């Protein structure tokens, strides 16, 4: 049984990364606990999810005892949206991670310069009714959303060096929906791991567009080399409104490791205090940290973001929103899409949201992951699913492997 340690820290000590003197911790204290203070912001809330009724409530305990709770809704603009996402390690206390998360745009520019699509704006109207076979081992919610679990592979495999091994298989809770947008069918998915990780991703399937072009902009499809399917990019944006144990205290940090070509690496931390944008770099990652929530090792809980798998598309001046891989904005309810934002009173794209460099008190992250699709014969109808996404990894949420 997990033992909890509740800390009470002054704001000055939290800023310095120090704790008050306490009695020695028990040998096993893996769970995160709040470090005092009340939640209090425009949309702060308790750790447990807000009430939502079936079929919109998701509450799943995975085989290792980890529990995920959240609500889902199908919004007209963003489609499948998850709210009040809460993680409970085995034997631990509930910790809210996200107030909400949803797709923020699927931007599809073609290599010849035309056409250039912004696929999200009324995506909720394009949800596809799922069949039982589309939700293996799970349940369909209102036909359009699948809630299921699936194996993730080894959680760990360890040998003691003398022929004795131990291992555990990991499990994910998976929530997804499908949308038909033109020729493409998009599978929009979030996987919530029994290790506390979150993996948002989108799978593109359906059919090729059939746009033909010249060889420098495409690839030969079909017999011979007379038809060149036009290459194009899928620039996908996600909006993640982190509220680690409520909106107060969340800070976004960037980590870099300099020294390429030398025997040493040096860690550099940059704290984002104002709205900003950032680009990928080798060995660069970001995290959202709340120093008021600490694990049993007295380390502040955070969730790390790494999206180095992106193709890193950069568009022309009128697509300035594509010129960064991460945007950090201060919460505004009207900022809903990364481009073609339909809400009056807000900027039209995420690059405009950060232009005023507002001080960050309640950060929202926008993650951009690109994929360059060069068609091949194997894409002949129906097109195999190709996936793109990123991983949100818990960092110091528990004091040891939660398996």
C-alpha positions as CSV (number, residue, x, y, z in Angstrom):
1,X,0.0,0.0,0.0
2,X,1.4,3.4,-1.0
3,X,2.1,5.9,1.8
4,X,1.5,9.6,1.1
5,X,3.5,12.5,2.3
6,X,1.8,15.9,2.3
7,X,4.1,18.9,2.2
8,X,3.4,22.5,3.1
9,X,5.8,24.9,1.5
10,X,6.1,28.6,1.4
11,X,6.1,30.3,-2.0
12,X,9.6,31.5,-1.5
13,X,10.8,28.0,-0.7
14,X,9.0,26.6,-3.7
15,X,10.7,29.1,-6.0
16,X,14.0,28.1,-4.6
17,X,13.3,24.4,-5.0
18,X,13.6,23.8,-1.3
19,X,11.4,21.9,1.2
20,X,10.9,22.2,4.9
21,X,12.5,19.7,7.2
22,X,10.5,16.6,7.7
23,X,10.9,13.2,9.2
24,X,12.6,10.6,6.9
25,X,10.3,9.3,4.2
26,X,9.3,5.7,4.1
27,X,11.2,3.4,1.7
28,X,8.4,3.4,-0.8
29,X,6.5,6.7,-1.4
30,X,5.9,6.8,-5.1
31,X,2.8,9.0,-5.4
32,X,2.4,12.7,-6.1
33,X,0.8,14.8,-3.5
34,X,-0.4,18.4,-3.5
35,X,2.0,20.7,-1.7
36,X,-0.5,23.0,-0.1
37,X,-2.4,26.0,-1.4
38,X,-5.8,26.3,-2.9
39,X,-6.5,26.1,-6.7
40,X,-7.8,29.6,-7.7
41,X,-7.8,30.9,-11.2
42,X,-10.3,31.7,-14.0
43,X,-10.9,28.0,-14.5
44,X,-9.1,26.1,-11.7
45,X,-10.8,23.0,-10.3
46,X,-10.3,20.2,-7.9
47,X,-8.2,17.2,-8.9
48,X,-11.1,15.0,-9.5
49,X,-12.9,15.4,-12.9
50,X,-16.0,17.6,-13.1
51,X,-19.2,15.7,-13.2
52,X,-20.3,14.4,-16.5
53,X,-23.0,11.8,-17.1
54,X,-22.7,8.5,-19.1
55,X,-21.9,8.0,-21.9
56,X,-19.6,11.0,-21.6
57,X,-17.8,9.9,-18.5
58,X,-14.7,7.7,-18.9
59,X,-13.3,6.1,-15.8
60,X,-10.8,3.2,-16.3
61,X,-8.5,1.4,-13.9
62,X,-5.7,-0.4,-15.8
63,X,-4.1,-3.8,-14.8
64,X,-1.3,-2.2,-12.8
65,X,-3.8,-0.2,-10.7
66,X,-3.4,3.2,-12.5
67,X,-6.6,5.0,-13.1
68,X,-7.6,7.6,-15.7
69,X,-10.8,9.7,-15.5
70,X,-12.0,12.3,-18.0
71,X,-15.1,13.5,-19.9
72,X,-15.5,13.6,-23.6
73,X,-17.6,15.7,-25.9
74,X,-18.0,16.1,-29.7
75,X,-17.6,19.8,-30.4
76,X,-18.5,21.2,-33.8
77,X,-15.3,23.1,-34.3
78,X,-12.6,20.8,-32.8
79,X,-14.4,17.4,-32.9
80,X,-13.5,15.0,-30.1
81,X,-12.5,17.0,-27.1
82,X,-11.4,15.5,-23.7
83,X,-11.8,17.5,-20.5
84,X,-10.8,17.2,-16.8
85,X,-8.2,14.5,-17.6
86,X,-7.1,13.1,-14.2
87,X,-4.4,10.5,-13.5
88,X,-4.2,8.4,-10.3
89,X,-1.1,6.2,-9.8
90,X,-1.7,2.8,-8.1
91,X,-2.3,3.5,-4.4
92,X,-1.9,7.3,-5.0
93,X,-4.0,10.4,-5.1
94,X,-5.9,11.8,-8.1
95,X,-4.0,14.5,-9.9
96,X,-5.6,16.5,-12.7
97,X,-3.3,16.9,-15.7
98,X,-5.3,18.6,-18.4
99,X,-8.3,20.9,-18.3
100,X,-8.9,20.1,-21.9
101,X,-7.2,18.7,-25.1
102,X,-8.3,18.6,-28.7
103,X,-7.1,19.0,-32.2
104,X,-6.4,22.6,-33.2
105,X,-5.9,22.2,-37.0
106,X,-5.0,19.9,-39.8
107,X,-3.3,22.1,-42.4
108,X,-2.7,20.3,-45.8
109,X,-0.6,22.4,-48.3
110,X,0.3,20.7,-51.6
111,X,3.9,20.8,-53.0
112,X,3.0,22.7,-56.2
113,X,1.6,25.6,-54.1
114,X,-2.1,24.7,-54.6
115,X,-4.4,23.7,-53.1
116,X,-3.9,24.5,-49.4
117,X,-6.5,23.2,-47.0
118,X,-7.4,23.9,-43.4
119,X,-9.4,20.8,-42.6
120,X,-10.6,21.8,-39.1
121,X,-13.4,24.3,-38.5
122,X,-16.5,22.1,-38.4
123,X,-14.9,18.7,-38.0
124,X,-17.5,17.6,-35.4
125,X,-20.1,17.5,-38.2
126,X,-17.9,15.0,-40.1
127,X,-17.7,12.3,-37.4
128,X,-18.2,8.7,-38.7
129,X,-20.4,6.3,-36.9
130,X,-18.1,3.4,-35.7
131,X,-18.9,-0.3,-36.1
132,X,-18.2,-2.8,-33.4
133,X,-15.1,-4.0,-35.4
134,X,-13.7,-0.4,-35.2
135,X,-13.6,-0.6,-31.4
136,X,-12.1,-4.0,-30.7
137,X,-12.5,-5.1,-27.1
138,X,-14.0,-1.7,-26.1
139,X,-17.3,0.1,-26.2
140,X,-18.7,2.7,-28.5
141,X,-20.1,5.9,-27.0
142,X,-23.0,7.4,-28.9
143,X,-21.6,5.4,-31.9
144,X,-18.9,8.0,-32.7
145,X,-16.3,7.5,-29.9
146,X,-14.5,4.3,-29.0
147,X,-13.2,3.7,-25.5
148,X,-10.9,0.6,-25.3
149,X,-7.6,-0.7,-24.0
150,X,-4.7,-2.3,-25.8
151,X,-1.3,-3.7,-25.0
152,X,1.6,-1.3,-25.2
153,X,4.4,-3.9,-25.1
154,X,7.0,-4.2,-22.3
155,X,6.6,-1.9,-19.4
156,X,10.0,-3.3,-18.4
157,X,12.1,-6.4,-18.6
158,X,14.9,-6.8,-16.1
159,X,17.5,-9.5,-15.5
160,X,19.4,-9.9,-12.3
161,X,22.5,-11.2,-14.2
162,X,22.1,-14.7,-12.9
163,X,19.4,-16.0,-15.2
164,X,16.4,-14.6,-13.3
165,X,14.3,-12.1,-15.1
166,X,11.1,-10.2,-14.3
167,X,8.9,-8.3,-16.8
168,X,5.6,-6.5,-17.1
169,X,3.5,-5.7,-20.1
170,X,2.1,-2.2,-20.4
171,X,-1.5,-1.2,-21.2
172,X,-3.0,1.9,-22.6
173,X,-6.5,3.3,-22.3
174,X,-7.4,4.5,-25.8
175,X,-10.1,7.1,-26.8
176,X,-10.6,7.8,-30.5
177,X,-13.0,8.9,-33.1
178,X,-13.0,9.0,-37.0
179,X,-13.8,11.9,-39.3
180,X,-14.3,12.0,-43.1
181,X,-12.7,15.2,-44.5
182,X,-12.7,15.1,-48.3
183,X,-10.7,12.1,-49.5
184,X,-9.1,11.5,-46.2
185,X,-10.4,9.6,-43.2
186,X,-8.7,10.9,-40.0
187,X,-8.5,8.7,-36.9
188,X,-8.1,11.0,-34.0
189,X,-6.7,9.2,-30.9
190,X,-5.4,9.7,-27.4
191,X,-3.7,6.9,-25.6
192,X,-3.4,7.1,-21.8
193,X,-0.7,4.8,-20.4
194,X,-0.6,2.9,-17.2
195,X,2.8,4.6,-16.7
196,X,1.1,8.1,-16.7
197,X,2.1,9.0,-20.3
198,X,-0.3,10.5,-22.9
199,X,0.2,9.9,-26.6
200,X,-2.0,12.1,-28.9
201,X,-1.8,11.1,-32.5
202,X,-3.7,11.2,-35.8
203,X,-3.9,8.5,-38.4
204,X,-4.7,9.4,-42.1
205,X,-6.3,6.8,-44.2
206,X,-9.1,6.7,-46.8
207,X,-8.1,7.7,-50.4
208,X,-5.5,9.7,-52.1
209,X,-6.8,13.0,-53.4
210,X,-6.1,12.2,-57.0
211,X,-4.4,15.6,-57.7
212,X,-1.9,15.1,-60.5
213,X,1.2,17.2,-61.1
214,X,4.6,17.3,-62.7
215,X,7.4,14.9,-61.6
216,X,9.1,17.6,-59.5
217,X,6.1,17.9,-57.2
218,X,4.9,14.2,-57.1
219,X,5.4,10.5,-57.5
220,X,4.3,8.1,-60.2
221,X,1.2,6.2,-59.3
222,X,-0.4,3.5,-61.4
223,X,1.1,1.9,-64.5
224,X,4.2,3.5,-66.0
225,X,5.1,7.1,-65.3
226,X,2.3,9.1,-66.7
227,X,0.4,10.0,-63.6
228,X,2.2,11.8,-60.7
229,X,0.2,12.0,-57.5
230,X,1.0,15.4,-55.9
231,X,3.0,15.3,-52.7
232,X,1.7,17.3,-49.7
233,X,2.1,17.9,-46.0
234,X,-0.1,17.2,-43.1
235,X,0.6,19.8,-40.4
236,X,-1.3,18.8,-37.3
237,X,-1.7,21.0,-34.3
238,X,-3.0,20.0,-30.9
239,X,-4.1,22.4,-28.1
240,X,-3.3,21.2,-24.6
241,X,-4.6,23.2,-21.6
242,X,-2.5,21.9,-18.8
243,X,-3.9,22.3,-15.3
244,X,-1.6,20.3,-13.0
245,X,-3.7,20.1,-9.8
246,X,-5.5,23.2,-11.0
247,X,-4.4,26.2,-13.1
248,X,-2.3,27.9,-10.5
249,X,1.5,27.3,-10.4
250,X,2.0,25.8,-13.9
251,X,5.2,26.8,-15.5
252,X,6.6,26.0,-19.0
253,X,10.3,25.2,-19.3
254,X,12.6,24.4,-22.2
255,X,15.6,22.1,-21.8
256,X,18.6,22.1,-24.1
257,X,21.8,20.0,-24.0
258,X,24.7,21.8,-25.6
259,X,28.1,20.4,-26.5
260,X,27.6,18.4,-29.8
261,X,30.9,17.2,-31.1
262,X,32.5,17.2,-27.6
263,X,32.8,14.6,-24.8
264,X,30.6,16.7,-22.5
265,X,27.0,17.8,-22.5
266,X,25.7,20.8,-20.6
267,X,22.0,21.2,-19.5
268,X,20.5,24.6,-20.0
269,X,17.0,25.5,-18.7
270,X,14.9,28.3,-20.1
271,X,11.7,29.4,-18.2
272,X,9.0,30.9,-20.4
273,X,7.5,33.8,-18.5
274,X,5.7,35.3,-21.5
275,X,3.7,34.0,-24.5
276,X,6.2,32.6,-27.0
277,X,7.0,30.2,-29.7
278,X,9.8,27.6,-30.0
279,X,11.3,25.4,-32.7
280,X,12.6,21.9,-32.4
281,X,16.3,21.3,-31.9
282,X,18.3,18.2,-31.3
283,X,18.1,17.1,-27.7
284,X,15.5,19.8,-27.0
285,X,12.3,19.2,-25.0
286,X,9.8,21.1,-22.9
287,X,7.9,20.4,-19.8
288,X,4.9,21.8,-17.9
289,X,5.8,21.8,-14.2
290,X,4.0,22.6,-11.0
291,X,6.4,23.1,-8.1
292,X,3.5,23.0,-5.7
293,X,3.0,19.3,-6.4
294,X,5.9,17.1,-5.4
295,X,6.6,13.4,-5.4
296,X,8.0,11.5,-2.4
297,X,11.6,12.4,-3.5
298,X,10.5,16.1,-3.1
299,X,10.8,16.7,-6.9
300,X,8.1,18.8,-8.6
301,X,5.7,17.0,-10.8
302,X,5.7,17.7,-14.5
303,X,4.8,16.4,-18.0
304,X,7.4,16.4,-20.7
305,X,6.8,17.1,-24.4
306,X,9.1,15.9,-27.2
307,X,8.0,16.1,-30.8
308,X,11.3,15.6,-32.7
309,X,9.5,13.1,-35.1
310,X,8.0,16.1,-36.9
311,X,8.8,16.9,-40.5
312,X,9.0,20.5,-39.4
313,X,7.1,22.2,-42.3
314,X,7.7,25.9,-42.7
315,X,5.3,27.8,-45.0
316,X,5.2,31.2,-46.7
317,X,4.5,34.5,-44.9
318,X,0.7,34.0,-44.9
319,X,1.2,30.7,-43.1
320,X,3.4,32.0,-40.3
321,X,1.6,29.7,-37.9
322,X,3.7,26.8,-39.4
323,X,7.0,28.4,-38.5
324,X,7.3,27.0,-35.0
325,X,6.8,23.6,-33.4
326,X,5.5,24.7,-30.0
327,X,3.5,27.8,-29.0
328,X,2.8,28.8,-25.4
329,X,-0.2,31.1,-24.9
330,X,-2.0,32.4,-21.9
331,X,-5.5,30.9,-21.5
332,X,-8.2,32.6,-23.5
333,X,-11.4,30.7,-24.2
334,X,-11.8,32.2,-27.7
335,X,-8.4,30.9,-28.9
336,X,-9.5,27.6,-30.2
337,X,-7.7,26.8,-33.5
338,X,-4.1,27.2,-34.7
339,X,-5.3,28.7,-38.0
340,X,-8.6,30.0,-39.4
341,X,-9.8,30.6,-35.8
342,X,-13.5,31.3,-36.2
343,X,-14.2,33.1,-32.9
344,X,-14.6,36.9,-33.0
345,X,-12.4,39.0,-30.8
346,X,-9.4,36.7,-31.1
347,X,-6.5,36.5,-33.5
348,X,-6.9,34.2,-36.6
349,X,-3.9,32.0,-35.9
350,X,-1.7,30.9,-33.1
351,X,1.3,33.1,-34.2
352,X,-1.0,36.1,-33.6
353,X,-2.0,34.8,-30.2
354,X,1.6,35.1,-29.0
355,X,2.4,38.4,-30.7
356,X,1.5,40.5,-27.7
357,X,3.8,38.5,-25.4
358,X,1.3,38.4,-22.6
359,X,2.7,37.3,-19.2
360,X,2.0,33.6,-18.6
361,X,-0.2,32.9,-15.6
362,X,-2.2,30.0,-17.0
363,X,-0.3,28.4,-19.9
364,X,-1.8,26.6,-22.9
365,X,0.5,24.6,-25.2
366,X,0.0,24.2,-29.0
367,X,2.1,21.3,-30.4
368,X,2.8,21.2,-34.2
369,X,3.8,17.9,-35.8
370,X,4.3,17.7,-39.6
371,X,4.3,14.7,-42.0
372,X,5.3,15.0,-45.7
373,X,3.2,12.5,-47.7
374,X,4.9,11.3,-50.9
375,X,2.5,8.9,-52.4
376,X,3.5,5.3,-53.3
377,X,1.9,2.4,-55.1
378,X,1.0,0.9,-51.8
379,X,-1.3,3.8,-51.1
380,X,-3.7,2.6,-53.8
381,X,-7.3,2.5,-52.5
382,X,-7.9,2.1,-49.7
383,X,-4.9,4.0,-48.4
384,X,-3.0,2.4,-45.4
385,X,-3.1,4.5,-42.2
386,X,0.0,6.6,-41.6
387,X,0.3,8.0,-38.1
388,X,1.8,11.2,-36.7
389,X,1.8,12.5,-33.1
390,X,3.9,13.0,-30.0
391,X,4.3,11.8,-26.5
392,X,3.6,13.5,-23.2
393,X,5.8,11.8,-20.6
394,X,5.4,12.1,-16.8
395,X,8.6,13.4,-15.2
396,X,8.8,13.0,-11.4
397,X,5.1,12.4,-11.1
398,X,5.9,9.2,-9.1
399,X,9.1,8.5,-7.2
400,X,9.7,5.1,-8.9
401,X,8.5,3.0,-11.8
402,X,4.7,2.9,-11.4
403,X,4.5,-0.7,-12.6
